[in-house]
Amino acid sequence: MIVLLPSVEAVATREAQRDKKGYHAWSVEQLHDGFASHTPRLGLWIDTTDMTPDQTVDAILAERSP
């Protein structure tokens, strides 16, 4: 399992730039905090706050390499 978990601020910024909104009844903070505190830390968790998509792929591949 791979979990991409950027900071609350990064998610809020990205959400503000999208035409389609994914957060309705809950705030970004509520969803982020709930997910981060109630999801078991299984697999690879990556803070992608300052990563480009290519950097994220590189980080995943680096962790999965034998």
C-alpha positions as CSV (number, residue, x, y, z in Angstrom):
1,M,0.0,0.0,0.0
2,I,1.2,3.5,-0.8
3,V,-0.3,6.5,0.9
4,L,0.4,10.0,-0.4
5,L,-0.2,12.5,2.4
6,P,0.8,16.1,1.7
7,S,0.3,18.7,4.4
8,V,-3.1,20.3,5.1
9,E,-1.8,23.5,3.6
10,A,-0.8,21.8,0.4
11,V,-4.1,20.0,0.1
12,A,-6.0,23.2,0.7
13,T,-3.9,25.1,-1.9
14,R,-4.4,22.4,-4.5
15,E,-8.1,22.2,-3.7
16,A,-8.5,26.0,-4.2
17,Q,-6.9,25.7,-7.7
18,R,-9.3,23.0,-8.9
19,D,-12.5,23.8,-10.7
20,K,-14.3,20.7,-9.3
21,K,-14.3,20.6,-5.5
22,G,-13.9,17.4,-3.6
23,Y,-14.5,18.7,0.0
24,H,-18.1,19.6,0.8
25,A,-19.4,18.6,4.2
26,W,-16.0,18.5,5.9
27,S,-13.0,20.8,5.8
28,V,-9.7,19.8,4.4
29,E,-8.3,19.9,8.0
30,Q,-11.0,17.6,9.3
31,L,-10.5,15.0,6.6
32,H,-6.7,15.2,6.7
33,D,-6.6,14.9,10.5
34,G,-9.1,12.1,10.6
35,F,-7.4,10.1,7.9
36,A,-3.9,10.6,9.4
37,S,-4.9,9.8,12.9
38,H,-7.2,6.8,12.3
39,T,-5.6,5.0,9.4
40,P,-3.1,2.3,10.4
41,R,0.4,3.1,9.3
42,L,0.7,0.2,6.9
43,G,2.8,0.3,3.8
44,L,4.7,3.3,2.5
45,W,3.5,6.8,3.6
46,I,5.0,9.7,1.7
47,D,4.7,13.4,2.5
48,T,4.3,14.8,-1.0
49,T,3.9,18.4,0.1
50,D,6.9,19.7,-1.9
51,M,7.1,17.0,-4.5
52,T,6.2,17.1,-8.2
53,P,4.4,14.1,-9.7
54,D,7.7,12.9,-11.1
55,Q,9.5,13.2,-7.8
56,T,6.6,11.3,-6.1
57,V,7.1,8.4,-8.6
58,D,10.8,8.5,-8.0
59,A,10.3,8.3,-4.2
60,I,7.9,5.3,-4.6
61,L,10.3,3.5,-6.9
62,A,13.3,4.1,-4.6
63,E,11.4,2.6,-1.7
64,R,10.3,-0.4,-3.7
65,S,13.7,-1.2,-5.3
66,P,15.4,-4.4,-4.0
